[in-house]
C-alpha cells in the first residue's frame, strides 16, 4: 500500500482526499459552438479552396482519362478483324 507521503490512492480506495496538483480545465458551454455556420462556411470557403486546387487535379485526371479511353479503343481495334489484318497482314 502507498506510504504516508504519496498521493496515489490504492486500487478502488476512494476514501482518501483528492490528489494534489491535478488541474482540470473546461470550456464554457456558451463557447462550445463547434458546428455553428458549418454549412455556410463550407459553401464559401470550401468552394474557394476547391476552385483553387482544381488545376492540380483536373489536369492529371484529364490525362489519365484520355489515356484510358485511347487504350480501350486501341485494344478493341487490335482484337477486331480489321486490326488483325492491319497489323499482321492476314487473319
C-alpha positions as CSV (number, residue, x, y, z in Angstrom):
1,X,0.0,0.0,0.0
2,X,1.2,3.6,-0.6
3,X,3.1,5.2,2.2
4,X,2.1,8.4,4.0
5,X,3.8,10.9,1.6
6,X,2.3,9.6,-1.6
7,X,-0.9,10.9,-3.2
8,X,-1.8,7.8,-5.1
9,X,-4.9,6.1,-4.0
10,X,-4.8,2.3,-3.8
11,X,-6.9,0.4,-6.3
12,X,-10.5,1.0,-5.5
13,X,-9.8,3.1,-2.4
14,X,-11.8,6.3,-2.8
15,X,-11.8,7.2,0.9
16,X,-8.7,9.4,0.6
17,X,-8.7,13.1,-0.2
18,X,-8.4,14.3,-3.8
19,X,-5.0,14.1,-5.3
20,X,-2.9,17.3,-5.2
21,X,-1.5,19.0,-8.3
22,X,-4.3,18.0,-10.7
23,X,-5.7,20.9,-12.6
24,X,-8.8,20.5,-14.7
25,X,-9.7,23.0,-17.5
26,X,-13.2,23.2,-19.0
27,X,-14.7,25.3,-21.8
28,X,-17.9,27.2,-21.1
29,X,-21.0,25.6,-22.8
30,X,-21.7,29.1,-24.3
31,X,-18.3,28.9,-26.1
32,X,-18.7,25.4,-27.4
33,X,-20.3,26.0,-30.8
34,X,-18.3,23.6,-32.9
35,X,-20.9,23.4,-35.7
36,X,-22.0,27.0,-35.9
37,X,-22.5,28.0,-39.5
38,X,-20.8,24.8,-40.7
39,X,-22.7,24.7,-44.0
40,X,-22.5,28.4,-44.7
41,X,-18.7,28.3,-44.0
42,X,-18.3,25.3,-46.3
43,X,-20.3,26.9,-49.1
44,X,-18.0,29.9,-49.4
45,X,-14.6,28.7,-48.1
46,X,-15.0,25.1,-49.4
47,X,-15.8,26.3,-52.9
48,X,-12.9,28.7,-52.8
49,X,-10.5,26.1,-51.7
50,X,-11.8,23.5,-54.2
51,X,-11.6,26.1,-57.0
52,X,-8.0,27.0,-56.1
53,X,-7.0,23.3,-56.2
54,X,-8.8,22.5,-59.4
55,X,-5.8,22.8,-61.8
56,X,-3.9,20.4,-59.7
57,X,-6.4,17.6,-60.0
58,X,-8.3,18.3,-63.3
59,X,-5.2,18.2,-65.5
60,X,-3.9,14.8,-64.2
61,X,-7.5,13.4,-64.3
62,X,-7.9,14.6,-67.9
63,X,-4.6,13.0,-68.9
64,X,-5.4,9.7,-67.2
65,X,-8.9,9.6,-68.7
66,X,-7.6,10.3,-72.1
67,X,-5.0,7.6,-71.8
68,X,-7.6,5.1,-70.6
69,X,-10.1,5.8,-73.4
70,X,-7.3,5.6,-76.0
71,X,-6.1,2.3,-74.6
72,X,-9.6,0.8,-74.5
73,X,-10.3,1.9,-78.2
74,X,-6.9,0.6,-79.3
75,X,-7.5,-2.7,-77.5
76,X,-10.9,-3.2,-79.2
77,X,-9.4,-2.4,-82.6
78,X,-6.4,-4.7,-82.1
79,X,-8.7,-7.6,-81.2
80,X,-11.0,-6.9,-84.2
81,X,-10.7,-8.5,-87.6
82,X,-9.6,-5.1,-89.1
83,X,-6.9,-4.8,-86.5
84,X,-5.5,-8.3,-87.2
85,X,-5.4,-7.7,-90.9
86,X,-3.8,-4.3,-90.5
87,X,-1.1,-5.5,-88.0
88,X,-0.3,-8.9,-89.3
89,X,-1.4,-8.8,-93.0
90,X,-3.8,-11.7,-92.7
91,X,-6.4,-13.1,-90.4
